[in-house]
Amino acid sequence: MDIATTNAIAWPRKTRELQTAILDSTRWDGFKYRDGDIVVDTWGKSGTTWMQQIVGQLLWGAPDDLMVVAMRSPWIDMRTIPLEPMLAGLEAQAYRRAVKSHLPIDALPFSPGAKYIYVGRDARDIVWSIYNHHANFTEAAIDGFNNVPGLVGPPLISPPCDIREYYLRWLDDDAMPGLPFSSLWDHVQGWWNARHLPNVLLVHFNSLKADLGGEIRRVAAFLDIAIDDAKWPTILEHCSFDYMKTSASKIEQLEETFKGGGNTLIHKGTNGRWKEVLTPEEIARCDEVAARRLTPDCAHWLKTGENTD
């Protein structure tokens, strides 16, 4: 991209800090972008680890270990990871870098020279997945989040209710106290508004489920990565749900964070589990809230993955 084009674009600007029991946007202050850096961003439980795996497989020669990708592409805004060693490790990386974030676009420093991949998913599926994640934090993990110095806002707590009540409470307040992240609707709308920028790509969980190979190729084209045909079958295998779940189950460190370890981090990978629990009226309430909080085109994309642009 030439300088004239870069200067003519209204790039997103960071306008606020976001700090919760889990997230701290100020941790990005010490990160020095390089041109070509890749940021995988989601609200959470939308396919974050899946997209990290896809990017890592394309960048680093299809490594045969989920942990390799996780270690090389750290979550910068996570409060419990020691910051200085993480930043030093990223600075020492001599290859093209990828990192992870759960920040909304207005709380994230934005670089015209970086590439951003945002992953979305139907809000009901996100809530079902985040509940499993949230409810299965170990007591040690919750204590760790709440006792790291610098906590801002309410502490993280285990869900005091079942999944149905959790969903209904979330519809009333999607930034309810104790939830690991911030407002989903604001998060999605902000990134949706940036979708036409030349360095932003939106990917949907439904599309990954329906055509994994096609979506991997779309990501590769966006990142200007030529796919090695000899490694293509391995890349596909390593990005499959079964492979990722098996690989995650072997990561012993996850047992400190989740009851069930890696089997909780990568749980079902399926959509529509809420259909067996909610009434038609309760299902429809999500669409009603989305219609109030999102533009129609954004609401349609979040629910279906269909982009009408």
N, C-alpha and C positions, 0 to 999 in steps of 0.2 A: 504494500500500500504506500503510495507516494505521500510526501509531506503535505501537499495541497489538499489531497483527499482527507488525510487525517485531521488537518486543521478545520475542515469544513463540517465535520461530524460533531454533533452535540453528544459527547460521551457522558455516560452516567457519572455522577459524583457522589462520594460518600457524604451524607448529611446528618448522620446520627451514629451513636454507639448502641450496640445491643449486648447486654450482659444478663445472663441467667445463671442458674446453678451449673449448667453445662457449657454454655457459650460465652465467649468474651471477644468482641470484635476488636478490642484494642491490641490484641496479640498480633494482628496483621501489621501494626505500625513498624515492626522490626523486619518484616519480609521485604526483600529487594527483588522486584520482578525482573525477569529477563525476557527479551522477545522470544516468543515461541512457547512460553510457559502455558500449561493447561490447568484450568480450574474446573473440577467437577462439583457442581452445586445442586443441592436439593433441599427441600424442607425437611426431609428425613423419611426413611422407609418408603421411598418412591423408586428405588432401584439404584441407590448410591453405590453400594459395594459392587453391584453388577456393572455399572458404568466404569468404576475404577478398574475393574478386572479387564474390561474391554480395552480401555485406554492403555493399561499396562501391557496387555498382550501385544498390542500394536507397536508400542514404543520399544519394548525391551526383549523382543525375540521370543515371545510365547513362553515365559518362565513357568516351570512346572511346580508352582507352590503359591497358593493364595497369599501367604504371609509376605512373600517377596514384594508383591504389588502393594500390600498394605503398608509395609515399612518404607517403601520408596515414595509413596504418595500420602503423606501424613495429613491429619485433620488439624489445620492450624488453629482454628478458633475453639478447640476443645480445651477447657480449663485445666484438666487433670494431667495433661501431658507436659512435662517440663519444657519450657519454651526455648531457653537458650540452646540446649543440645539439639533440639529439633531444627532451629534456624541454622545452626552451624552445620548440621548434616545436609540440609538443603543447599546451603552455600557451597558445600564441598562436592555436590553432585556435578560431574563433568558431562553428563548426558542430558538430553532434553527432559525437563522436569514436569511432573504432574502433582497437584495437591487437591485436597478435598475441603469443602466448606458447606455449612448449613446456614449461612448468613443471607438475609435478603439483600438485594442489589444495592439498596441505599445505605447499608451498613458495611459494605465491602469496598476497599480501595480497588478501583477499576483501572486496568492498563490497556491502552489501545494495542499494545504489542502482544498481549496474551490472548489465549483462546478459552472461551467459556462454554461448557456444556451443561445445560440445565435439564433435569429429568423430572417429569410430572407423572401423576397417577390419579385416578379417581379418588376423591376425598374419602369416600367410605372405605375403600381398600387401604388407604393410608392409615386411617384411624384403627382399623382392625390390626394392622401390622404394628403400629406404634404401641398399641395396648399390650400386645405380646412382649414387645421389647421392654416397655416400661414396667410391666408387672413382674418381669423376670430379672430385673436388676437384683443382684445380691445385696445383702445388708452392708457388706464391706464396700461395694461400689457406691451405694447411696451415701454412706458415711464419708467416702472419699470425695465425692462431689461437694458435699455440704461443708466439709472441713478444710478444703483448700483455701488458703487465705485469699481475700478479695471477693468473697461471695457478694453479689448484688441481687436484691430481690428475694422472693420466697425460696426456701430450701426445696430440694427435690424430695418428693415423698412417693411411696408406693401407692398405686391406685386404690382408693378406699371403696371401690364398687366393682361390679361385674362389667363386661364389655358393653352390654346394651346401655346401661346407665352412663358409662364413660362416654359413649358416642353422643347420647342425648345432652349430657352436660357440655360436651365439646361444641355441639351446635349452638348452644347458648353463649359460649365464650371460648373461642378456639385458642385463646391464649390463657386458659384457666390456670390458676396457681398449681404448681407441681408438674405441669407439662414440660417436657424437656426443651421445647423450642418456642418460637414466637408465633404470631398469627399466620396460619397457612394462606389465607386469602390475600393478605397484603404481600406475602412472599411471592406467590404465584403471579399476581398481577404485575408486580414490579419487573420480574423477569420476562413476562409476556410482552410488556411494553417495549422491552429492549430487543425483541426477536429479530428485527430487521437490521440490527447492527452487523457488520461484516465478520465480527469475531464472536458472535453468539449463535449457538445451535441449540434448539429445543428438541428433546427426544422424549417420547412417551413410553411408559411401561407396557401399554397394550401393544405398541409397535414392536418392542423387543420380544414380547411373547409370540407375536404373529409371524415375524420374519426376522429372526435374529441375525442371519447372515447378511440380509439386505441392510439392516440398521448398522451392523459393524462396518460394512463398506461405506455407508453414508458418513459415519463418524471418521473413518480413515480419510475420506475425501476432504472433509472439513478441516482435518488436522494436517493435510498435505503429506500423508504417510502412504508410501507405496507398499502394498501388501505383498509379502513374499509368498508366491503360490505354493511353494514346497511346505510352508508352515501353516497354510490356510486350514487344513483339516485339524491341526492341533489347536489353532486359535479357536475354532468353533467348539471343539471338545472342552477346552478350558473355560469357555464362557457359558457352557451349559449349566443349568441349575443343579443337576445331579453332581457334576464335577465340583462345583463351588461348595455345595453342602458337604460333600465328603471331605473336601480339603479343609473347610472351616472346622469340622468336627475334630480335626487333629491338632488344632491350635490350643495348646494347654492354657495359654495366658487368658483366653476368653472365659475360662471357668471362674476366674477371679471377678469377672464383671457380670456374667449371666448365669442364672440357674439353667443348667443344660448346656453351658458353654457355647461352642460354635453352632450347635443345632438350634439355639435360640436366635443367634445373630442372623443366620440364614434359615428361615423357618419353613414356610409353606411355598412361597413364590407363586401363589394362586390368587385370583380375583374372585369377588362375588360371595365370599364366605358370610357376609352380612345378610344375604338373602334368606338364610335359614334362621335368622334370629329376629330381624326387624319386621314390623308390620308394613304394609304398603304406604301407610301415612307417614311412618317414621323414615322410610326410604326417601319419600318425596320431600321431606323437610330439608334434606341436604341440598336438593336442587333449588328449593326456595331460598335458602340462605345464600347459595352461590349466586343466584340471580340478583340478590341485593348487594353482594360484596364484589362481584366481578363484572367486567364487561361481557356482553353475550358471547363474543367470539372466544374470549379466554375461558369462560365457563364451559363452553362446548368442547374446547380442546382438553381441558383438565378431565372432563368426564369421559371422553371418547378417544382422545388422541388425534382427532381429525382437525386439521388446520384448513380453514376456508379461505385463506389469503390467496 
